Amino acid sequence: MIVLYRNLKIKNKSTKMASISAVIITFNEAETIARCIESLLPVADEVIVIDSFSTDRTAAICQSLNIRFFQRSWEGYSAAKNYGNSLAIHTYILSIDADEVLSEKLQQSLLENKGTLDAGAYSFNRLTNYCGQWIRNGGWYPDSKIRMFKREQAMWTGDIHEKLVFSSPSSEKKLRGDLLHYSYTTIEHHIDKSLKYARLVAQRDFEQGKKRNLIYHGLMKPFFFFFKQYILKRGFLDGYYGFVIVTISVFEKYMRLISFNELKRTQTKSQ
């Protein structure tokens, strides 16, 4: 681990307001990291960035801001986030991705509630921007996420889609305002990421000894997913991009099946 920059301001300990440590993990996030951090500064008492040796200007940008910046070899999403949490000095962790931003309403909601924080976890809605358009249908909104929690009561688990696991039953409250997610700037970016995710899921399922059926996983599941997201959850209301999103999502499901079957074929040939 290399510590590149540290400039921490600790607020007066006599304050009765709860203190918040924001934690971000990064790799080549030069295009988004400044916007993310700047949205946190009015709310968080410290901002911690765990970077996996970015090759762009991520480190330089972070060094110019009032944060704690660390570099560490990549060991997975959960490992990186948990390491960042272990470095935090405040009661609450605010976990945010580099392509996310606190909206003004969410900033205000956090500031208004800092004096009365008492729940084990806090959630808020996430609103996603896709190729310049805000997506409000197709299951993409409100997309409520737990993103703030007591540091000693939860940890991240999972290598693909990480999730929070609490050490004991925890009360949850929801705050007003949206977490703005600037996801894909181009359709090509979405396709590339979907292919990568499909391969990761296929590899995981193969290693866990799961089975895949061509009729169910190749025909029925993609069809019902399209019908659910595009029709029942009104993805069509998002226009052209609503159709693009659900189509790529269905394509990803096909690629999971194909990647999984290729792994099985490779195993059979090697035996």
C-alpha positions, 0 to 999 in steps of 0.5 A: 500500500502507498499513501500518496496524500493525506490532509484531514480536518477533524471537526470540533469533538464537542459538536453533537452532530454525528460525523460521516466518513465518505469512502470511494474506490477508484480506477481511472476515474479522472472524468468523474472523481472531482464532481463526486468528491466536490458533492461530498465536501459540504456533508462529509467530515472526511473523504477517503479514496482507495485507488487501484493504481490508476494510470490516468489523472485520478491521483493528481485530481484527488491530491488537489482536493481535501481528502485522504488518498490511498493506493492499494492493489486490486483484490475485488470490490468488497475488499477495496470498500472494506479496506476503505471503511477500516481507515475511517475514523467516524461513526457513519460510512457514506459509501459512494461510487466515483460516477455518483454525485449527491444531489443538492436535495440529498446534500440538504437532507443529510445536513438536516439529519446529521444532528439526529442520526440514530439508525443503523442504516440509511437509504436513498433513491438513485437516479441514473443518467444514461447517455445524457438522459435521466432514466425514470422507468424500466426498474431503474428508478427509484432504485433505492440503495443503502449507502450510509451505515454505522462503520462497525455494524456492516461489511461488504461481501461478494465479488461481482455485485457486492452487498452489505451484510450487517452483523446484527439486525439494523434499523433503516431510515430513508432520506430525501433526495437522489443519488445521481448516477452518471452511468454510461456515456455511450451505448458502446460503453454499456455493451462492453461492460455487459460482456465483461459482467456476463463473463464474470457471472458465467465463470462464477456460476461454472465454478459453483457447479450450477446448471444452465438450460437452453430453453429456460435460460436462453428463451424463457428467462430473456423473454420474460425479463424484456416483458417485465422491464419494458412493458410492466415497468414501463421502460418504453416511457424512456423512449429510444434509450429505454429500448436500448437499455432493456435490449442490452440487458437481454443480450447480456443474459444470452452472453451469460449462457454462451460463456457458461456453455463454452466453459463447460465445453472446454472442460469436457474437451480437457477430460 
